[in-house]
Every structure is written in C-alpha cells, then in structure tokens.
Amino acid sequence: MFYTQDQVDKDQLIDALLQNELYKMPDGRQFYEASEEELELLICSTLDLPDAFCSV
C-alpha cells in the first residue's frame, strides 16, 4: 500500500526503518526521540522510495 506524507505517522516511520535494518538515528538517538520530520528525512536519504513520499 502506498501512503502519502499526511497518512504516515511516527510508528509507521519507525517500523519502516526497523524493517530495513536501521535501529538508531545517525547521531545515536533512539527513533522515538526524533521528530517525524527527522525520521522522514532519514528514510528519504537512506531508502529508495517514490519521490511523492520523499518531497521533504
């Protein structure tokens, strides 16, 4: 299923990162300590996702 940015919440962002074997933010923080914007930026800079999602 494809989600637009507005439909994705923080839990889904964290799940996507965990499924791709990413376990912490690059600065060492746990995902729950990061904002949704930071999680989206990490996903878009690390994973190959459609441009519609990664317009951050």
Order of alpha helices (4+ residues) and beta strands (2+ residues): alpha-alpha
